Amino acid sequence: MKPSIQVLIIRAISISLSFLLNLLLAMKFGSSAATDAFFIARIIPITLITYAAMSLNFAFMPAFIGLRMKGEEAKAYEMSNSVIMLALLISGIFVVMYLIFSPLLMRLITPGFNIETLNLTISLTGYMSVASIFIILYGLEESIINSHNKFIIPALSTILVPAGMIITLLFMSEKWGIYSVVIGMICGYAVQTFGLLHFLYNYNNFKLSPQLMLKADGLSDVWLRLKVIGGFSFLAQLNLVVDRFFASYLGVGAVSALGYAFSLYAVLPALLSFSIGRVIFPKLSEINNQGGQKTIRKLLMRSIIVLTFGAMPLMLILLYLAPHIISLFLQYGNFNADAVKLTASALRGYSIGLVASLWDGVLLLLLYSLDRRSNLLIRIAFLSIPINAFLDYILMQKLGVGGIALASAIITYTRVAVFLIVLQKVFKVFEWDELKPYVFKIGVATMLSGFIFYPLKNAMFMNGDVHSASQALIGAVVITSTYILFSYILNTNEVVLKAIRGQ
């Protein structure tokens, strides 16, 4: 797992830059109409396209690895060239169509925005659409490099986007306002994409050609996988659009609260499941091509045990210390106490789904690596949209943006439960009875730690100073220490250590 550790460290650096970006964004613009527009504008051309690129990668990599394992290196690169050409053609058409229809889409997504915020959103999202071409191309480049078990260069390239946004925000925001962040975003994605392309040309002997061979070996396999993977990802991420739709009715700053909270919350799934998944996914594809179900089952069990053990104390910390975390990271400049309260509410709602989010990342990678083409994933994602909309509407009445975030957590738990059933009943690579005792012990340790900290919380924070770093640190230490203690008493730590060692 050495590559996984290296990727984890680099991802930590990239995420630290993202933290700094959010801090600077909050200092400069607070939780305002400008940030509401920014967070809405990026949903389709950045967030949804990023997930589309990931889907394409997960459909592409098994086919690419399969050809290489057969010794057909030339055909593998011929197929990859065709996929890249098709992706560039389709993404170019998308940009043109999006520029035409984005005004209508933004009006449908943000019915609660006033005309000035709506116009700003339309303008920002138009500029961001250019970045979608780079996102698609970069994802395929990353997949080719990762399939050769080279992970460091692609991981390092992820630093470029937040770094570019920080630089332009610092030096151009006085003149260009929120547009400065978008300029940095586009430049970051462009440098990232051309940097990896240069690496492929020089170290992987890959030469991009304008030829498009629709009958290239493996291309049909990529398309068959993509229909399921892409359909699922697109439908699943429409829940973000649903969430922002309802948040737009909650007044100025509500959309920003969801955006800031999700940016902080998503660090943990990105840092853990993404780093582990990016390294094990090529291995899963190889193992599956060789019919190694027992090995896949072992990898899955190990991943779930380790992720669950690490996620539980983090979930408690986010639940109990959300205002302190938001205050410490964001309450500077124009980000006031009301924005802290609103964002903390959203962070608490998201945090409840932390364990499910970590499982979700690994389970999706596993399902993508398995050679099946069921439409079950699409049906799951499709059904989640109206359920999420219903939960958003109901929960926002009492909990505001916190209710919208909580609805997302409930949807994620529901989706994970269905995934586990499919993996157990259909693919035979998961057995709940084997996992249940370990998850139960981890859950007991979590509850006991939470019960111990709850009465201490009021005593520790009696002065109401949510901006105190020392109080927040003490709270996190108490939660983590009691959790580790109860885990030791329940003998859970030994199981986790064995899982880490691969025993």
ABEGO torsion letter per residue (X at the ends): XAAAAAAAAAAAAAAAAAAAAAAAAAAAAEBBAAAAAAAAAAAAAAAAAAAAAAAAAAAAAAAAAAAAAAGBAAAAAAAAAAAAAAAAAAAAAAAAAAAAAAAAAAAAABAABBAAAAAAAAAAAAAAAAAAAAAAAAAAAAAAAAAAGBAAAAAAAAAAAAAAAAAAAAAAAAAAEAAAAAAAAAAAAAAAAAAAAAAAAAAAGBBBBABBBAABBGAAAAAAAAAAAAAAAAAAAAAAAAAAAAAAAAEBGAAAAAAAAAAAAAAAAAAAAAAAAAAAAAAAAAAAAAGBAAAAAAAAAAAAAAAAAAAAAAAAAAAAAAAAAAAAAABBEABBAAAAAAAAAAAAAAAAAAAAAAAAAAAAAAAAABBBABAAAAAAAAAAAAAAAAAAAAAAAAAEAAAAAAAAAAAAAAAAAAAAAAAAAAAGABBAAAAAAAAAAAAAAAAAAAAAAAAAAAAAAAAGBAABAAAAAAAAAAAAAAAAAAAAAAGAAAAAAAAAAGX
